[in-house]
Amino acid sequence: LPAEDPSPLVLDDALAAFDDGRAALALELLARLGGERQIFLFTCHSRESAWAEGRGDTAVLPLVK
């Protein structure tokens, strides 16, 4: 992929099988990578949105209520 115009990374429930500790590490990595490219993480779990709450480098957009 071209470094000057990186394509977005789209993940669908990619962390579903992770325990809480591994999920937190993966989310930190994704947050760092988000500085280089756009990342979409779709999930039906609340753990990821709880992690992102209050952070200035992530956005949570609920698709349904």
All heavy atoms as TSV, in Angstrom:
chain	resi	resn	atom	element	x	y	z
A	1	LEU	N	N	0.841	-1.183	0.000
A	1	LEU	CA	C	0.000	0.000	0.000
A	1	LEU	C	C	0.878	1.234	0.000
A	1	LEU	O	O	1.909	1.266	0.678
A	1	LEU	CB	C	-0.905	0.002	1.231
A	1	LEU	CG	C	-1.866	-1.173	1.358
A	1	LEU	CD1	C	-2.563	-1.136	2.705
A	1	LEU	CD2	C	-2.867	-1.171	0.249
A	2	PRO	N	N	0.499	2.255	-0.723
A	2	PRO	CA	C	1.329	3.464	-0.773
A	2	PRO	C	C	1.383	4.180	0.579
A	2	PRO	O	O	0.356	4.454	1.195
A	2	PRO	CB	C	0.650	4.331	-1.833
A	2	PRO	CG	C	-0.735	3.792	-1.961
A	2	PRO	CD	C	-0.693	2.363	-1.539
A	3	ALA	N	N	2.592	4.458	1.030
A	3	ALA	CA	C	2.780	5.110	2.333
A	3	ALA	C	C	2.247	6.535	2.336
A	3	ALA	O	O	1.780	7.022	3.364
A	3	ALA	CB	C	4.249	5.090	2.713
A	4	GLU	N	N	2.299	7.209	1.196
A	4	GLU	CA	C	1.864	8.607	1.150
A	4	GLU	C	C	0.344	8.760	1.179
A	4	GLU	O	O	-0.170	9.824	1.473
A	4	GLU	CB	C	2.437	9.317	-0.076
A	4	GLU	CG	C	1.974	8.775	-1.410
A	4	GLU	CD	C	2.744	7.561	-1.915
A	4	GLU	OE1	O	3.687	7.119	-1.246
A	4	GLU	OE2	O	2.375	7.046	-2.983
A	5	ASP	N	N	-0.381	7.707	0.879
A	5	ASP	CA	C	-1.841	7.747	0.906
A	5	ASP	C	C	-2.373	6.407	1.404
A	5	ASP	O	O	-2.961	5.630	0.639
A	5	ASP	CB	C	-2.381	8.064	-0.493
A	5	ASP	CG	C	-3.883	8.301	-0.493
A	5	ASP	OD1	O	-4.438	8.629	0.583
A	5	ASP	OD2	O	-4.499	8.155	-1.553
A	6	PRO	N	N	-2.184	6.102	2.700
A	6	PRO	CA	C	-2.591	4.788	3.205
A	6	PRO	C	C	-4.105	4.611	3.182
A	6	PRO	O	O	-4.850	5.530	3.479
A	6	PRO	CB	C	-2.064	4.768	4.632
A	6	PRO	CG	C	-1.919	6.202	5.007
A	6	PRO	CD	C	-1.638	6.954	3.747
A	7	SER	N	N	-4.527	3.428	2.792
A	7	SER	CA	C	-5.958	3.149	2.756
A	7	SER	C	C	-6.480	2.918	4.180
A	7	SER	O	O	-5.722	2.552	5.076
A	7	SER	CB	C	-6.229	1.922	1.893
A	7	SER	OG	O	-5.562	0.803	2.428
A	8	PRO	N	N	-7.762	3.143	4.390
A	8	PRO	CA	C	-8.345	2.892	5.713
A	8	PRO	C	C	-8.282	1.410	6.065
A	8	PRO	O	O	-8.276	0.543	5.199
A	8	PRO	CB	C	-9.796	3.339	5.573
A	8	PRO	CG	C	-9.855	4.158	4.343
A	8	PRO	CD	C	-8.750	3.688	3.465
A	9	LEU	N	N	-8.252	1.141	7.346
A	9	LEU	CA	C	-8.292	-0.227	7.862
A	9	LEU	C	C	-9.685	-0.435	8.442
A	9	LEU	O	O	-10.135	0.328	9.296
A	9	LEU	CB	C	-7.228	-0.408	8.941
A	9	LEU	CG	C	-7.147	-1.753	9.637
A	9	LEU	CD1	C	-6.832	-2.868	8.641
A	9	LEU	CD2	C	-6.089	-1.706	10.727
A	10	VAL	N	N	-10.398	-1.462	7.970
A	10	VAL	CA	C	-11.756	-1.746	8.418
A	10	VAL	C	C	-11.747	-3.089	9.143
A	10	VAL	O	O	-11.360	-4.116	8.566
A	10	VAL	CB	C	-12.749	-1.784	7.234
A	10	VAL	CG1	C	-14.155	-2.092	7.719
A	10	VAL	CG2	C	-12.713	-0.473	6.467
A	11	LEU	N	N	-12.161	-3.076	10.413
A	11	LEU	CA	C	-12.173	-4.276	11.251
A	11	LEU	C	C	-13.597	-4.514	11.756
A	11	LEU	O	O	-14.243	-3.595	12.245
A	11	LEU	CB	C	-11.227	-4.096	12.443
A	11	LEU	CG	C	-9.780	-3.781	12.097
A	11	LEU	CD1	C	-9.025	-3.327	13.338
A	11	LEU	CD2	C	-9.116	-4.984	11.478
A	12	ASP	N	N	-14.065	-5.735	11.649
A	12	ASP	CA	C	-15.409	-6.081	12.107
A	12	ASP	C	C	-15.303	-7.104	13.231
A	12	ASP	O	O	-14.992	-8.271	12.989
A	12	ASP	CB	C	-16.222	-6.633	10.942
A	12	ASP	CG	C	-17.663	-6.923	11.316
A	12	ASP	OD1	O	-18.108	-6.480	12.404
A	12	ASP	OD2	O	-18.357	-7.582	10.531
A	13	ASP	N	N	-15.543	-6.663	14.451
A	13	ASP	CA	C	-15.478	-7.505	15.654
A	13	ASP	C	C	-14.158	-8.259	15.763
A	13	ASP	O	O	-14.113	-9.405	16.196
A	13	ASP	CB	C	-16.662	-8.464	15.713
A	13	ASP	CG	C	-17.599	-8.129	16.864
A	13	ASP	OD1	O	-17.195	-7.370	17.763
A	13	ASP	OD2	O	-18.732	-8.633	16.859
A	14	ALA	N	N	-13.073	-7.601	15.377
A	14	ALA	CA	C	-11.757	-8.228	15.347
A	14	ALA	C	C	-11.239	-8.594	16.735
A	14	ALA	O	O	-10.377	-9.455	16.859
A	14	ALA	CB	C	-10.759	-7.296	14.659
A	15	LEU	N	N	-11.750	-7.971	17.789
A	15	LEU	CA	C	-11.255	-8.217	19.136
A	15	LEU	C	C	-12.218	-9.067	19.970
A	15	LEU	O	O	-12.031	-9.207	21.177
A	15	LEU	CB	C	-10.992	-6.885	19.844
A	15	LEU	CG	C	-10.122	-5.882	19.093
A	15	LEU	CD1	C	-9.958	-4.605	19.904
A	15	LEU	CD2	C	-8.793	-6.476	18.723
A	16	ALA	N	N	-13.209	-9.639	19.352
A	16	ALA	CA	C	-14.262	-10.359	20.077
A	16	ALA	C	C	-13.721	-11.513	20.919
A	16	ALA	O	O	-14.226	-11.772	22.008
A	16	ALA	CB	C	-15.316	-10.872	19.107
A	17	ALA	N	N	-12.701	-12.200	20.450
A	17	ALA	CA	C	-12.172	-13.361	21.180
A	17	ALA	C	C	-11.039	-12.986	22.133
A	17	ALA	O	O	-10.501	-13.854	22.805
A	17	ALA	CB	C	-11.685	-14.414	20.189
A	18	PHE	N	N	-10.669	-11.705	22.205
A	18	PHE	CA	C	-9.584	-11.260	23.077
A	18	PHE	C	C	-10.082	-11.123	24.511
A	18	PHE	O	O	-11.206	-10.682	24.736
A	18	PHE	CB	C	-9.061	-9.891	22.629
A	18	PHE	CG	C	-8.212	-9.908	21.388
A	18	PHE	CD1	C	-8.419	-10.809	20.365
A	18	PHE	CD2	C	-7.208	-8.976	21.233
A	18	PHE	CE1	C	-7.642	-10.797	19.225
A	18	PHE	CE2	C	-6.424	-8.957	20.093
A	18	PHE	CZ	C	-6.637	-9.867	19.088
A	19	ASP	N	N	-9.223	-11.483	25.474
A	19	ASP	CA	C	-9.564	-11.165	26.858
A	19	ASP	C	C	-9.352	-9.665	27.056
A	19	ASP	O	O	-8.828	-8.975	26.174
A	19	ASP	CB	C	-8.747	-12.008	27.846
A	19	ASP	CG	C	-7.252	-11.777	27.759
A	19	ASP	OD1	O	-6.816	-10.619	27.559
A	19	ASP	OD2	O	-6.503	-12.757	27.901
A	20	ASP	N	N	-9.767	-9.132	28.207
A	20	ASP	CA	C	-9.734	-7.684	28.421
A	20	ASP	C	C	-8.325	-7.101	28.316
A	20	ASP	O	O	-8.138	-6.018	27.768
A	20	ASP	CB	C	-10.345	-7.331	29.776
A	20	ASP	CG	C	-11.848	-7.548	29.802
A	20	ASP	OD1	O	-12.463	-7.644	28.721
A	20	ASP	OD2	O	-12.411	-7.617	30.905
A	21	GLY	N	N	-7.335	-7.798	28.842
A	21	GLY	CA	C	-5.962	-7.300	28.789
A	21	GLY	C	C	-5.430	-7.215	27.378
A	21	GLY	O	O	-4.831	-6.200	26.981
A	22	ARG	N	N	-5.645	-8.265	26.601
A	22	ARG	CA	C	-5.182	-8.258	25.203
A	22	ARG	C	C	-5.963	-7.243	24.379
A	22	ARG	O	O	-5.416	-6.602	23.484
A	22	ARG	CB	C	-5.304	-9.653	24.604
A	22	ARG	CG	C	-4.249	-10.592	25.140
A	22	ARG	CD	C	-4.358	-11.970	24.469
A	22	ARG	NE	N	-3.302	-12.835	24.919
A	22	ARG	CZ	C	-3.392	-13.657	25.955
A	22	ARG	NH1	N	-4.511	-13.729	26.643
A	22	ARG	NH2	N	-2.372	-14.423	26.294
A	23	ALA	N	N	-7.232	-7.106	24.654
A	23	ALA	CA	C	-8.046	-6.120	23.930
A	23	ALA	C	C	-7.538	-4.709	24.194
A	23	ALA	O	O	-7.431	-3.903	23.267
A	23	ALA	CB	C	-9.510	-6.245	24.320
A	24	ALA	N	N	-7.199	-4.409	25.448
A	24	ALA	CA	C	-6.676	-3.075	25.770
A	24	ALA	C	C	-5.369	-2.812	25.039
A	24	ALA	O	O	-5.164	-1.713	24.508
A	24	ALA	CB	C	-6.491	-2.941	27.281
A	25	LEU	N	N	-4.489	-3.799	24.984
A	25	LEU	CA	C	-3.227	-3.641	24.243
A	25	LEU	C	C	-3.485	-3.431	22.756
A	25	LEU	O	O	-2.860	-2.581	22.118
A	25	LEU	CB	C	-2.326	-4.856	24.459
A	25	LEU	CG	C	-1.745	-5.029	25.850
A	25	LEU	CD1	C	-1.048	-6.384	25.979
A	25	LEU	CD2	C	-0.781	-3.895	26.171
A	26	ALA	N	N	-4.409	-4.198	22.195
A	26	ALA	CA	C	-4.735	-4.059	20.777
A	26	ALA	C	C	-5.350	-2.690	20.490
A	26	ALA	O	O	-5.034	-2.058	19.469
A	26	ALA	CB	C	-5.683	-5.176	20.345
A	27	LEU	N	N	-6.207	-2.217	21.381
A	27	LEU	CA	C	-6.819	-0.899	21.190
A	27	LEU	C	C	-5.773	0.211	21.262
A	27	LEU	O	O	-5.849	1.188	20.509
A	27	LEU	CB	C	-7.931	-0.684	22.219
A	27	LEU	CG	C	-9.177	-1.538	21.986
A	27	LEU	CD1	C	-10.073	-1.512	23.211
A	27	LEU	CD2	C	-9.925	-1.075	20.753
A	28	GLU	N	N	-4.806	0.086	22.151
A	28	GLU	CA	C	-3.710	1.067	22.212
A	28	GLU	C	C	-2.927	1.083	20.900
A	28	GLU	O	O	-2.585	2.145	20.376
A	28	GLU	CB	C	-2.772	0.768	23.382
A	28	GLU	CG	C	-3.356	1.052	24.743
A	28	GLU	CD	C	-3.600	2.525	25.005
A	28	GLU	OE1	O	-2.972	3.392	24.357
A	28	GLU	OE2	O	-4.437	2.823	25.865
A	29	LEU	N	N	-2.646	-0.098	20.368
A	29	LEU	CA	C	-1.939	-0.186	19.090
A	29	LEU	C	C	-2.763	0.443	17.971
A	29	LEU	O	O	-2.248	1.215	17.157
A	29	LEU	CB	C	-1.621	-1.639	18.759
A	29	LEU	CG	C	-0.989	-1.874	17.392
A	29	LEU	CD1	C	0.356	-1.162	17.289
A	29	LEU	CD2	C	-0.848	-3.350	17.115
A	30	LEU	N	N	-4.052	0.134	17.933
A	30	LEU	CA	C	-4.915	0.721	16.906
A	30	LEU	C	C	-4.983	2.239	17.040
A	30	LEU	O	O	-5.019	2.955	16.035
A	30	LEU	CB	C	-6.315	0.113	16.978
A	30	LEU	CG	C	-6.421	-1.345	16.538
A	30	LEU	CD1	C	-7.822	-1.887	16.811
A	30	LEU	CD2	C	-6.070	-1.494	15.059
A	31	ALA	N	N	-4.980	2.749	18.265
A	31	ALA	CA	C	-4.992	4.200	18.471
A	31	ALA	C	C	-3.716	4.827	17.911
A	31	ALA	O	O	-3.764	5.885	17.277
A	31	ALA	CB	C	-5.149	4.525	19.955
A	32	ARG	N	N	-2.582	4.176	18.122
A	32	ARG	CA	C	-1.319	4.696	17.565
A	32	ARG	C	C	-1.329	4.637	16.042
A	32	ARG	O	O	-0.938	5.589	15.371
A	32	ARG	CB	C	-0.130	3.919	18.117
A	32	ARG	CG	C	0.231	4.293	19.530
A	32	ARG	CD	C	1.637	3.860	19.896
A	32	ARG	NE	N	1.901	2.467	19.588
A	32	ARG	CZ	C	1.877	1.474	20.466
A	32	ARG	NH1	N	1.577	1.723	21.724
A	32	ARG	NH2	N	2.138	0.243	20.092
A	33	LEU	N	N	-1.799	3.521	15.491
A	33	LEU	CA	C	-1.875	3.389	14.039
A	33	LEU	C	C	-2.855	4.389	13.439
A	33	LEU	O	O	-2.722	4.783	12.280
A	33	LEU	CB	C	-2.285	1.971	13.653
A	33	LEU	CG	C	-1.262	0.879	13.912
A	33	LEU	CD1	C	-1.867	-0.493	13.641
A	33	LEU	CD2	C	-0.020	1.088	13.078
A	34	GLY	N	N	-3.834	4.800	14.237
A	34	GLY	CA	C	-4.811	5.786	13.772
A	34	GLY	C	C	-4.185	7.139	13.464
A	34	GLY	O	O	-4.785	7.948	12.768
A	35	GLY	N	N	-2.988	7.365	13.960
A	35	GLY	CA	C	-2.280	8.589	13.602
A	35	GLY	C	C	-1.731	8.554	12.189
A	35	GLY	O	O	-1.368	9.581	11.625
A	36	GLU	N	N	-1.656	7.361	11.609
A	36	GLU	CA	C	-1.099	7.182	10.266
A	36	GLU	C	C	-2.161	6.888	9.212
A	36	GLU	O	O	-1.939	7.106	8.035
A	36	GLU	CB	C	-0.099	6.026	10.276
A	36	GLU	CG	C	1.026	6.211	11.261
A	36	GLU	CD	C	1.825	4.938	11.451
A	36	GLU	OE1	O	1.649	3.982	10.668
A	36	GLU	OE2	O	2.629	4.901	12.394
A	37	ARG	N	N	-3.288	6.339	9.657
A	37	ARG	CA	C	-4.355	5.988	8.719
A	37	ARG	C	C	-5.682	5.958	9.466
A	37	ARG	O	O	-5.714	5.855	10.682
A	37	ARG	CB	C	-4.103	4.640	8.064
A	37	ARG	CG	C	-4.188	3.469	9.021
A	37	ARG	CD	C	-4.010	2.151	8.346
A	37	ARG	NE	N	-3.026	2.301	7.316
A	37	ARG	CZ	C	-2.671	1.379	6.465
A	37	ARG	NH1	N	-3.195	0.199	6.538
A	37	ARG	NH2	N	-1.786	1.594	5.524
A	38	GLN	N	N	-6.753	6.032	8.734
A	38	GLN	CA	C	-8.085	5.973	9.328
A	38	GLN	C	C	-8.421	4.518	9.645
A	38	GLN	O	O	-8.175	3.621	8.834
A	38	GLN	CB	C	-9.097	6.547	8.348
A	38	GLN	CG	C	-10.450	6.781	8.922
A	38	GLN	CD	C	-11.348	7.506	7.928
A	38	GLN	OE1	O	-11.194	7.385	6.714
A	38	GLN	NE2	N	-12.288	8.264	8.444
A	39	ILE	N	N	-8.967	4.289	10.854
A	39	ILE	CA	C	-9.321	2.938	11.274
A	39	ILE	C	C	-10.782	2.914	11.704
A	39	ILE	O	O	-11.212	3.742	12.505
A	39	ILE	CB	C	-8.425	2.459	12.430
A	39	ILE	CG1	C	-6.966	2.416	11.966
A	39	ILE	CG2	C	-8.875	1.096	12.935
A	39	ILE	CD1	C	-5.982	2.074	13.046
A	40	PHE	N	N	-11.517	1.958	11.165
A	40	PHE	CA	C	-12.911	1.719	11.545
A	40	PHE	C	C	-12.961	0.383	12.268
A	40	PHE	O	O	-12.576	-0.638	11.699
A	40	PHE	CB	C	-13.815	1.648	10.312
A	40	PHE	CG	C	-13.873	2.914	9.516
A	40	PHE	CD1	C	-13.033	3.112	8.437
A	40	PHE	CD2	C	-14.788	3.903	9.852
A	40	PHE	CE1	C	-13.089	4.272	7.698
A	40	PHE	CE2	C	-14.853	5.069	9.114
A	40	PHE	CZ	C	-14.000	5.265	8.037
A	41	LEU	N	N	-13.428	0.394	13.504
A	41	LEU	CA	C	-13.579	-0.834	14.270
A	41	LEU	C	C	-15.063	-0.997	14.596
A	41	LEU	O	O	-15.609	-0.257	15.409
A	41	LEU	CB	C	-12.751	-0.787	15.562
A	41	LEU	CG	C	-12.932	-1.948	16.530
A	41	LEU	CD1	C	-12.509	-3.268	15.889
A	41	LEU	CD2	C	-12.153	-1.703	17.811
A	42	PHE	N	N	-15.696	-1.939	13.937
A	42	PHE	CA	C	-17.108	-2.220	14.182
A	42	PHE	C	C	-17.209	-3.316	15.229
A	42	PHE	O	O	-16.491	-4.322	15.159
A	42	PHE	CB	C	-17.803	-2.683	12.891
A	42	PHE	CG	C	-17.888	-1.621	11.848
A	42	PHE	CD1	C	-16.911	-1.514	10.869
A	42	PHE	CD2	C	-18.944	-0.722	11.844
A	42	PHE	CE1	C	-16.984	-0.532	9.891
A	42	PHE	CE2	C	-19.025	0.262	10.873
A	42	PHE	CZ	C	-18.038	0.360	9.893
A	43	THR	N	N	-18.095	-3.133	16.203
A	43	THR	CA	C	-18.308	-4.147	17.223
A	43	THR	C	C	-19.690	-3.973	17.843
A	43	THR	O	O	-20.260	-2.878	17.813
A	43	THR	CB	C	-17.217	-4.081	18.316
A	43	THR	OG1	O	-17.400	-5.157	19.221
A	43	THR	CG2	C	-17.243	-2.768	19.064
A	44	CYS	N	N	-20.193	-5.056	18.400
A	44	CYS	CA	C	-21.464	-4.983	19.119
A	44	CYS	C	C	-21.231	-5.037	20.626
A	44	CYS	O	O	-22.173	-5.122	21.396
A	44	CYS	CB	C	-22.399	-6.106	18.664
A	44	CYS	SG	S	-21.743	-7.751	18.966
A	45	HIS	N	N	-19.972	-4.977	21.044
A	45	HIS	CA	C	-19.608	-5.052	22.456
A	45	HIS	C	C	-19.367	-3.657	23.026
A	45	HIS	O	O	-18.931	-2.758	22.316
A	45	HIS	CB	C	-18.365	-5.919	22.638
A	45	HIS	CG	C	-18.534	-7.291	22.075
A	45	HIS	ND1	N	-19.238	-8.277	22.725
A	45	HIS	CD2	C	-18.120	-7.833	20.915
A	45	HIS	CE1	C	-19.240	-9.374	21.982
A	45	HIS	NE2	N	-18.573	-9.126	20.875
A	46	SER	N	N	-19.618	-3.481	24.301
A	46	SER	CA	C	-19.445	-2.168	24.929
A	46	SER	C	C	-18.032	-1.946	25.452
A	46	SER	O	O	-17.657	-0.819	25.763
A	46	SER	CB	C	-20.448	-2.005	26.068
A	46	SER	OG	O	-20.261	-3.020	27.035
A	47	ARG	N	N	-17.221	-2.982	25.546
A	47	ARG	CA	C	-15.869	-2.868	26.090
A	47	ARG	C	C	-15.023	-1.861	25.305
A	47	ARG	O	O	-14.325	-1.034	25.886
A	47	ARG	CB	C	-15.205	-4.245	26.067
A	47	ARG	CG	C	-13.747	-4.252	26.417
A	47	ARG	CD	C	-13.166	-5.626	26.383
A	47	ARG	NE	N	-13.193	-6.184	25.036
A	47	ARG	CZ	C	-12.775	-7.400	24.730
A	47	ARG	NH1	N	-12.339	-8.206	25.672
A	47	ARG	NH2	N	-12.820	-7.838	23.488
A	48	GLU	N	N	-15.110	-1.896	23.992
A	48	GLU	CA	C	-14.306	-1.012	23.162
A	48	GLU	C	C	-14.739	0.448	23.325
A	48	GLU	O	O	-13.904	1.344	23.406
A	48	GLU	CB	C	-14.377	-1.438	21.699
A	48	GLU	CG	C	-13.617	-2.714	21.402
A	48	GLU	CD	C	-14.382	-3.997	21.702
A	48	GLU	OE1	O	-15.466	-3.941	22.344
A	48	GLU	OE2	O	-13.904	-5.066	21.302
A	49	SER	N	N	-16.039	0.693	23.400
A	49	SER	CA	C	-16.495	2.072	23.574
A	49	SER	C	C	-16.166	2.578	24.972
A	49	SER	O	O	-15.854	3.760	25.155
A	49	SER	CB	C	-17.987	2.215	23.272
A	49	SER	OG	O	-18.753	1.420	24.144
A	50	ALA	N	N	-16.203	1.705	25.973
A	50	ALA	CA	C	-15.807	2.104	27.331
A	50	ALA	C	C	-14.337	2.497	27.356
A	50	ALA	O	O	-13.953	3.460	28.020
A	50	ALA	CB	C	-16.084	0.971	28.314
A	51	TRP	N	N	-13.501	1.762	26.637
A	51	TRP	CA	C	-12.076	2.087	26.556
A	51	TRP	C	C	-11.872	3.454	25.896
A	51	TRP	O	O	-11.042	4.246	26.324
A	51	TRP	CB	C	-11.338	1.003	25.756
A	51	TRP	CG	C	-9.904	1.316	25.499
A	51	TRP	CD1	C	-8.852	1.032	26.313
A	51	TRP	CD2	C	-9.366	1.998	24.370
A	51	TRP	NE1	N	-7.689	1.493	25.758
A	51	TRP	CE2	C	-7.993	2.097	24.554
A	51	TRP	CE3	C	-9.932	2.541	23.218
A	51	TRP	CZ2	C	-7.148	2.706	23.634
A	51	TRP	CZ3	C	-9.101	3.156	22.306
A	51	TRP	CH2	C	-7.729	3.232	22.512
A	52	ALA	N	N	-12.631	3.753	24.865
A	52	ALA	CA	C	-12.456	4.981	24.097
A	52	ALA	C	C	-13.043	6.210	24.782
A	52	ALA	O	O	-12.686	7.334	24.440
A	52	ALA	CB	C	-13.094	4.823	22.721
A	53	GLU	N	N	-13.922	6.007	25.754
A	53	GLU	CA	C	-14.603	7.120	26.416
A	53	GLU	C	C	-13.587	8.066	27.060
A	53	GLU	O	O	-12.712	7.649	27.811
A	53	GLU	CB	C	-15.550	6.584	27.481
A	53	GLU	CG	C	-16.466	7.626	28.060
A	53	GLU	CD	C	-17.484	7.000	28.998
A	53	GLU	OE1	O	-18.088	5.985	28.617
A	53	GLU	OE2	O	-17.650	7.540	30.101
A	54	GLY	N	N	-13.712	9.337	26.734
A	54	GLY	CA	C	-12.854	10.353	27.324
A	54	GLY	C	C	-11.512	10.542	26.634
A	54	GLY	O	O	-10.746	11.418	27.003
A	55	ARG	N	N	-11.189	9.707	25.660
A	55	ARG	CA	C	-9.934	9.866	24.929
A	55	ARG	C	C	-10.144	10.914	23.841
A	55	ARG	O	O	-11.180	10.965	23.219
A	55	ARG	CB	C	-9.502	8.550	24.297
A	55	ARG	CG	C	-9.134	7.484	25.319
A	55	ARG	CD	C	-8.730	6.209	24.628
A	55	ARG	NE	N	-7.601	6.394	23.743
A	55	ARG	CZ	C	-6.359	5.998	23.996
A	55	ARG	NH1	N	-6.092	5.372	25.114
A	55	ARG	NH2	N	-5.395	6.198	23.130
A	56	GLY	N	N	-9.140	11.703	23.592
A	56	GLY	CA	C	-9.248	12.708	22.552
A	56	GLY	C	C	-8.856	12.210	21.177
A	56	GLY	O	O	-9.048	12.889	20.189
A	57	ASP	N	N	-8.315	10.988	21.111
A	57	ASP	CA	C	-7.815	10.488	19.829
A	57	ASP	C	C	-8.718	9.449	19.176
A	57	ASP	O	O	-8.353	8.858	18.185
A	57	ASP	CB	C	-6.410	9.912	19.998
A	57	ASP	CG	C	-6.348	8.736	20.980
A	57	ASP	OD1	O	-7.363	8.489	21.673
A	57	ASP	OD2	O	-5.303	8.096	21.065
A	58	THR	N	N	-9.895	9.232	19.750
A	58	THR	CA	C	-10.828	8.253	19.171
A	58	THR	C	C	-12.238	8.836	19.180
A	58	THR	O	O	-12.544	9.740	19.937
A	58	THR	CB	C	-10.842	6.939	19.984
A	58	THR	OG1	O	-11.243	7.224	21.313
A	58	THR	CG2	C	-9.487	6.263	19.990
A	59	ALA	N	N	-13.067	8.286	18.326
A	59	ALA	CA	C	-14.474	8.684	18.287
A	59	ALA	C	C	-15.327	7.426	18.275
A	59	ALA	O	O	-15.005	6.454	17.611
A	59	ALA	CB	C	-14.769	9.507	17.028
A	60	VAL	N	N	-16.406	7.447	19.034
A	60	VAL	CA	C	-17.352	6.344	19.064
A	60	VAL	C	C	-18.643	6.836	18.431
A	60	VAL	O	O	-19.227	7.823	18.883
A	60	VAL	CB	C	-17.607	5.865	20.513
A	60	VAL	CG1	C	-18.681	4.778	20.522
A	60	VAL	CG2	C	-16.320	5.377	21.142
A	61	LEU	N	N	-19.064	6.148	17.412
A	61	LEU	CA	C	-20.289	6.514	16.705
A	61	LEU	C	C	-21.252	5.331	16.761
A	61	LEU	O	O	-21.087	4.367	16.018
A	61	LEU	CB	C	-19.985	6.880	15.243
A	61	LEU	CG	C	-18.957	7.993	15.051
A	61	LEU	CD1	C	-18.573	8.112	13.606
A	61	LEU	CD2	C	-19.508	9.296	15.576
A	62	PRO	N	N	-22.255	5.376	17.635
A	62	PRO	CA	C	-23.209	4.268	17.684
A	62	PRO	C	C	-24.058	4.233	16.413
A	62	PRO	O	O	-24.516	5.273	15.935
A	62	PRO	CB	C	-24.059	4.565	18.915
A	62	PRO	CG	C	-23.793	5.972	19.283
A	62	PRO	CD	C	-22.530	6.400	18.626
A	63	LEU	N	N	-24.235	3.053	15.880
A	63	LEU	CA	C	-25.039	2.902	14.666
A	63	LEU	C	C	-26.501	2.651	15.007
A	63	LEU	O	O	-27.373	2.949	14.219
A	63	LEU	CB	C	-24.491	1.763	13.811
A	63	LEU	CG	C	-23.060	1.974	13.330
A	63	LEU	CD1	C	-22.608	0.773	12.503
A	63	LEU	CD2	C	-22.944	3.237	12.497
A	64	VAL	N	N	-26.771	2.070	16.158
A	64	VAL	CA	C	-28.134	1.846	16.627
A	64	VAL	C	C	-28.170	2.056	18.136
A	64	VAL	O	O	-27.152	1.960	18.813
A	64	VAL	CB	C	-28.647	0.425	16.303
A	64	VAL	CG1	C	-28.764	0.216	14.818
A	64	VAL	CG2	C	-27.762	-0.627	16.926
A	65	LYS	N	N	-29.337	2.328	18.662
A	65	LYS	CA	C	-29.484	2.489	20.108
A	65	LYS	C	C	-30.286	1.358	20.675
A	65	LYS	O	O	-31.063	0.749	20.080
A	65	LYS	CB	C	-30.142	3.817	20.440
A	65	LYS	CG	C	-29.215	4.952	20.257
A	65	LYS	CD	C	-29.849	6.192	20.836
A	65	LYS	CE	C	-28.799	7.280	20.847
A	65	LYS	NZ	N	-29.148	8.344	21.709
